[in-house]
Amino acid sequence: MPLDSAMNPVKKSQSLDEQAYQLIKQAIIQCALPPGESVAELRLASEMGISKTPIRKAMARLHQEGFLDNVPYRGYSVAEISVQDVAEVYQLRQILECYLVTETALHFSLAELDEIEQLIDKSDAALASGAPADYVEFNREFHRTFARKSGSQRIADILRNLEEHVRRIILYVVQSGDDDLLDNQRDDHRQILMALREGDVAQATSMMRIHLSSFATTLVSRLQTRQSLAGTDQATTAAE
């Protein structure tokens, strides 16, 4: 698949290793490099206008982070997206994010709560304008708020990696035409915010747990539907 829209030549004034890593990762997250596609060092080096060394380092790093699979004698390919992946990511998110809400719920100022509400407004506007990628980014900012408030850099780093996998999964499913997927969680953030404004720690934590669990269930269902349809299409093509 051509990557002209996702993979641009790097700027030589910046770190080639880091730029190669960021460019390839974003192509994977945005599904310009779709699940299962082979990733060749030579091809990427040519498209970015650099040597294979930064590409090799970037691919090794992305393999460690779970974005690439390394098949012996065949090289790298983009990691597939499975139901188990969704379940594991959201189990971890529930553990970490519910803990963060419990720890931080009583420590937000009124101004900070207003900023959270502005994020929610922006995410709603992004959905209304048909910009799911923007919505996902505002959604990430909402969830990052609790990690930042806690001051735990380790938890923030773990969640950042999980969020990137979530973004890839969501964009993959949305590309199949599930335009209403994101509508299902629009009100959850406002209910969490309401509990924060009321100082109800138990309710805020419970709503975060319900929010993540419910969306994970919906995401698994949509993913299974997409994969089932893809399997049907492949069988039809083979028969033809």
Secondary structure per residue as TSV (DSSP state, phi and psi in degrees):
chain	resnum	aa	ss	phi	psi
A	1	M	-	360.0	129.8
A	2	P	-	-62.5	141.8
A	3	L	-	-115.1	22.3
A	4	D	T	-54.1	-35.7
A	5	S	T	-81.6	-14.6
A	6	A	T	-116.9	-21.0
A	7	M	-	-122.6	105.2
A	8	N	-	-107.5	156.8
A	9	P	-	-57.2	142.5
A	10	V	-	-77.2	162.5
A	11	K	-	-91.8	117.2
A	12	K	T	-64.4	-17.4
A	13	S	T	-75.4	-11.5
A	14	Q	S	-109.7	169.3
A	15	S	-	-60.2	120.9
A	16	L	H	-67.5	-39.6
A	17	D	H	-59.2	-48.1
A	18	E	H	-68.6	-41.4
A	19	Q	H	-65.2	-42.2
A	20	A	H	-61.4	-42.6
A	21	Y	H	-60.5	-49.2
A	22	Q	H	-65.7	-41.4
A	23	L	H	-66.0	-43.7
A	24	I	H	-68.0	-41.8
A	25	K	H	-61.5	-44.4
A	26	Q	H	-65.3	-35.4
A	27	A	H	-64.4	-35.7
A	28	I	H	-70.9	-47.7
A	29	I	H	-60.8	-41.3
A	30	Q	T	-81.1	-1.2
A	31	C	T	67.6	19.3
A	32	A	S	-66.5	-32.9
A	33	L	S	-104.4	97.4
A	34	P	-	-76.0	162.4
A	35	P	T	-53.8	133.7
A	36	G	T	90.5	-12.1
A	37	E	-	-74.2	137.0
A	38	S	E	-68.9	143.3
A	39	V	E	-122.2	112.6
A	40	A	-	-99.8	130.9
A	41	E	H	-57.5	-46.7
A	42	L	H	-61.9	-43.1
A	43	R	H	-62.9	-47.2
A	44	L	H	-65.9	-39.8
A	45	A	H	-60.9	-40.4
A	46	S	H	-65.9	-43.8
A	47	E	H	-66.9	-33.1
A	48	M	H	-92.1	-11.1
A	49	G	T	72.8	33.9
A	50	I	S	-134.3	175.6
A	51	S	-	-76.6	172.4
A	52	K	H	-76.0	-17.8
A	53	T	H	-61.2	-50.4
A	54	P	H	-62.6	-34.6
A	55	I	H	-64.0	-44.4
A	56	R	H	-61.2	-43.6
A	57	K	H	-64.9	-41.7
A	58	A	H	-63.7	-41.4
A	59	M	H	-68.3	-36.6
A	60	A	H	-63.3	-41.1
A	61	R	H	-66.2	-41.9
A	62	L	H	-68.8	-30.1
A	63	H	H	-65.2	-43.3
A	64	Q	H	-62.3	-32.9
A	65	E	T	-86.6	-1.5
A	66	G	T	89.6	9.1
A	67	F	S	-88.7	-23.4
A	68	L	E	-125.0	145.7
A	69	D	E	-103.3	144.8
A	70	N	E	-114.5	105.9
A	71	V	E	-95.2	122.9
A	72	P	T	-53.1	133.3
A	73	Y	T	69.3	0.4
A	74	R	T	-123.5	-17.4
A	75	G	E	89.2	-160.7
A	76	Y	E	-88.2	148.3
A	77	S	E	-142.1	156.2
A	78	V	E	-67.2	132.8
A	79	A	-	-59.8	138.0
A	80	E	-	-69.7	163.1
A	81	I	-	-110.6	119.1
A	82	S	-	-118.5	164.3
A	83	V	H	-60.5	-37.8
A	84	Q	H	-63.1	-37.5
A	85	D	H	-59.1	-47.7
A	86	V	H	-61.3	-45.7
A	87	A	H	-61.0	-45.1
A	88	E	H	-67.0	-43.6
A	89	V	H	-60.6	-44.7
A	90	Y	H	-77.0	-26.6
A	91	Q	H	-63.3	-44.6
A	92	L	H	-65.7	-41.9
A	93	R	H	-62.2	-40.9
A	94	Q	H	-60.3	-46.4
A	95	I	H	-59.7	-50.2
A	96	L	H	-74.5	-45.6
A	97	E	H	-75.0	-33.3
A	98	C	H	-67.2	-37.5
A	99	Y	H	-60.9	-44.7
A	100	L	H	-63.9	-41.5
A	101	V	H	-61.9	-45.0
A	102	T	H	-59.8	-39.9
A	103	E	H	-75.3	-29.4
A	104	T	H	-110.0	-11.6
A	105	A	G	-53.9	-35.4
A	106	L	G	-93.0	7.3
A	107	H	G	-113.7	7.1
A	108	F	-	-86.1	135.8
A	109	S	-	-79.3	165.9
A	110	L	H	-60.1	-38.6
A	111	A	H	-64.3	-39.8
A	112	E	H	-67.0	-38.4
A	113	L	H	-65.6	-36.3
A	114	D	H	-64.7	-37.5
A	115	E	H	-65.2	-38.9
A	116	I	H	-62.1	-42.4
A	117	E	H	-63.4	-37.1
A	118	Q	H	-63.6	-37.5
A	119	L	H	-61.8	-43.2
A	120	I	H	-63.4	-42.3
A	121	D	H	-60.6	-42.8
A	122	K	H	-65.1	-38.5
A	123	S	H	-66.8	-39.0
A	124	D	H	-63.4	-40.8
A	125	A	H	-65.2	-37.0
A	126	A	H	-64.4	-41.7
A	127	L	H	-65.1	-43.3
A	128	A	H	-63.2	-30.1
A	129	S	T	-91.3	4.3
A	130	G	T	72.9	40.7
A	131	A	-	-123.4	75.8
A	132	P	H	-61.0	-33.9
A	133	A	H	-64.7	-39.4
A	134	D	H	-66.0	-40.1
A	135	Y	H	-59.7	-45.9
A	136	V	H	-59.7	-38.9
A	137	E	H	-66.8	-43.5
A	138	F	H	-65.3	-36.1
A	139	N	H	-61.8	-43.0
A	140	R	H	-61.3	-41.3
A	141	E	H	-63.0	-38.3
A	142	F	H	-58.5	-48.1
A	143	H	H	-71.7	-33.1
A	144	R	H	-65.9	-23.3
A	145	T	H	-54.4	-39.5
A	146	F	H	-73.2	-36.1
A	147	A	H	-67.2	-42.2
A	148	R	H	-63.1	-41.3
A	149	K	H	-65.7	-33.9
A	150	S	H	-70.7	-29.1
A	151	G	T	80.1	7.0
A	152	S	-	-87.7	105.8
A	153	Q	H	-70.1	-34.7
A	154	R	H	-63.8	-45.8
A	155	I	H	-64.8	-41.2
A	156	A	H	-59.6	-41.0
A	157	D	H	-65.8	-41.9
A	158	I	H	-63.2	-46.3
A	159	L	H	-66.0	-33.2
A	160	R	H	-60.8	-44.0
A	161	N	H	-64.5	-43.3
A	162	L	H	-62.8	-40.7
A	163	E	H	-61.7	-37.5
A	164	E	H	-67.4	-37.6
A	165	H	H	-67.4	-40.2
A	166	V	H	-60.8	-43.4
A	167	R	H	-59.9	-42.7
A	168	R	H	-62.9	-44.3
A	169	I	H	-62.3	-45.7
A	170	I	H	-63.3	-47.3
A	171	L	H	-64.8	-34.6
A	172	Y	H	-62.5	-45.3
A	173	V	H	-70.5	-42.6
A	174	V	H	-62.0	-33.8
A	175	Q	T	-63.9	-16.7
A	176	S	T	-82.7	-2.4
A	177	G	T	105.1	9.4
A	178	D	-	-82.4	70.8
A	179	D	T	-66.7	-23.9
A	180	D	T	-92.7	2.9
A	181	L	T	-56.1	-46.2
A	182	L	G	-77.6	-20.0
A	183	D	G	-62.9	-27.0
A	184	N	G	-67.1	-16.1
A	185	Q	G	-116.6	10.4
A	186	R	H	-62.5	-42.0
A	187	D	H	-79.1	-20.2
A	188	D	H	-60.5	-43.4
A	189	H	H	-62.9	-37.6
A	190	R	H	-68.3	-35.5
A	191	Q	H	-68.2	-37.8
A	192	I	H	-63.4	-44.5
A	193	L	H	-61.6	-41.1
A	194	M	H	-60.2	-42.7
A	195	A	H	-65.2	-36.7
A	196	L	H	-64.4	-43.3
A	197	R	H	-63.9	-32.2
A	198	E	H	-85.5	-5.3
A	199	G	T	71.7	23.9
A	200	D	-	-95.5	92.1
A	201	V	H	-63.8	-45.3
A	202	A	H	-61.6	-41.7
A	203	Q	H	-68.4	-41.8
A	204	A	H	-62.0	-43.1
A	205	T	H	-66.6	-43.2
A	206	S	H	-62.8	-41.7
A	207	M	H	-66.6	-36.4
A	208	M	H	-64.5	-41.5
A	209	R	H	-63.7	-46.7
A	210	I	H	-62.7	-42.6
A	211	H	H	-57.2	-51.2
A	212	L	H	-69.0	-40.6
A	213	S	H	-65.7	-43.7
A	214	S	H	-65.1	-43.9
A	215	F	H	-68.7	-36.2
A	216	A	H	-61.0	-42.3
A	217	T	H	-62.2	-44.3
A	218	T	H	-64.4	-42.1
A	219	L	H	-64.9	-40.8
A	220	V	H	-61.9	-44.1
A	221	S	H	-61.6	-45.5
A	222	R	H	-67.4	-38.0
A	223	L	H	-63.9	-43.3
A	224	Q	H	-62.6	-39.6
A	225	T	H	-64.3	-44.5
A	226	R	H	-63.4	-44.4
A	227	Q	H	-67.7	-33.6
A	228	S	H	-65.8	-43.4
A	229	L	H	-65.6	-38.2
A	230	A	H	-64.0	-39.9
A	231	G	H	-65.0	-38.1
A	232	T	H	-64.6	-43.0
A	233	D	H	-62.8	-41.2
A	234	Q	H	-66.1	-38.8
A	235	A	H	-66.5	-38.5
A	236	T	H	-65.3	-43.1
A	237	T	H	-62.9	-42.6
A	238	A	H	-62.8	-38.6
A	239	A	H	-67.9	-33.7
A	240	E	-	-71.1	360.0
